[in-house]
């Protein structure tokens, strides 16, 4: 996670940074790892705020939505 991505995600209606103790969710902070859906990742990429990608942990089906070049460009 990056500060930019967390702010973007909150802006588009998915607040990942606020703790939700009633669901056992501590909230995310920059540096945390989290699984994203490919469509949200691509949306963030298009807006210039995609987080880094762990290519080894990325399912091959993500390529149905996100071009390999984009994943490689954001690999970290």
C-alpha positions as CSV (number, residue, x, y, z in Angstrom):
1,X,0.0,0.0,0.0
2,X,1.0,3.6,-0.6
3,X,-0.5,6.7,0.8
4,X,-1.6,7.8,-2.7
5,X,-3.4,4.5,-3.3
6,X,-5.1,4.5,0.1
7,X,-6.3,8.1,-0.6
8,X,-7.5,7.1,-4.1
9,X,-9.3,4.1,-2.8
10,X,-11.1,6.1,-0.1
11,X,-12.0,8.7,-2.7
12,X,-13.7,6.1,-5.0
13,X,-15.6,4.6,-2.0
14,X,-13.5,1.9,-0.6
15,X,-11.9,3.2,2.6
16,X,-9.1,0.7,3.4
17,X,-7.3,2.9,5.9
18,X,-10.0,3.3,8.6
19,X,-10.0,0.5,11.2
20,X,-13.3,-1.5,11.4
21,X,-13.0,-3.4,14.7
22,X,-16.5,-4.8,14.3
23,X,-15.2,-6.7,11.3
24,X,-11.8,-7.5,12.8
25,X,-10.2,-5.1,10.2
26,X,-7.3,-3.0,11.6
27,X,-7.1,-0.6,8.6
28,X,-4.2,-0.5,6.2
29,X,-1.3,1.9,6.2
30,X,1.5,2.6,3.7
31,X,3.8,-0.4,3.4
32,X,1.1,-3.0,4.2
33,X,0.3,-5.7,1.7
34,X,-3.2,-6.3,0.5
35,X,-4.9,-8.3,-2.3
36,X,-6.6,-6.0,-4.8
37,X,-9.0,-6.9,-7.6
38,X,-7.5,-6.4,-11.0
39,X,-10.1,-3.9,-12.1
40,X,-9.4,-1.6,-9.1
41,X,-5.6,-1.9,-9.7
42,X,-6.0,-0.9,-13.3
43,X,-8.3,2.0,-12.4
44,X,-5.6,3.2,-9.9
45,X,-2.9,2.7,-12.5
46,X,-4.9,4.8,-15.0
47,X,-5.1,7.6,-12.3
48,X,-1.4,7.4,-11.6
49,X,-1.6,5.9,-8.1
50,X,-1.3,2.2,-8.4
51,X,0.5,0.4,-5.6
52,X,3.4,-2.0,-6.1
53,X,2.6,-5.5,-7.3
54,X,4.0,-8.8,-6.1
55,X,4.1,-10.6,-9.4
56,X,4.7,-14.0,-7.8
57,X,1.4,-13.6,-5.8
58,X,-0.6,-12.2,-8.8
59,X,-3.0,-14.7,-10.3
60,X,-2.6,-15.3,-14.1
61,X,-6.3,-14.4,-14.5
62,X,-5.3,-10.8,-13.7
63,X,-3.9,-10.7,-17.3
64,X,-7.5,-10.9,-18.5
65,X,-7.9,-7.3,-17.2
66,X,-4.4,-5.8,-16.7
67,X,-1.8,-5.9,-19.5
68,X,1.4,-7.7,-18.5
69,X,3.4,-4.5,-19.2
70,X,1.4,-2.6,-16.6
71,X,2.0,-5.3,-14.0
72,X,5.7,-5.4,-14.8
73,X,5.9,-1.6,-14.6
74,X,4.4,-1.7,-11.1
75,X,6.3,-4.8,-9.8
76,X,8.0,-4.2,-6.5
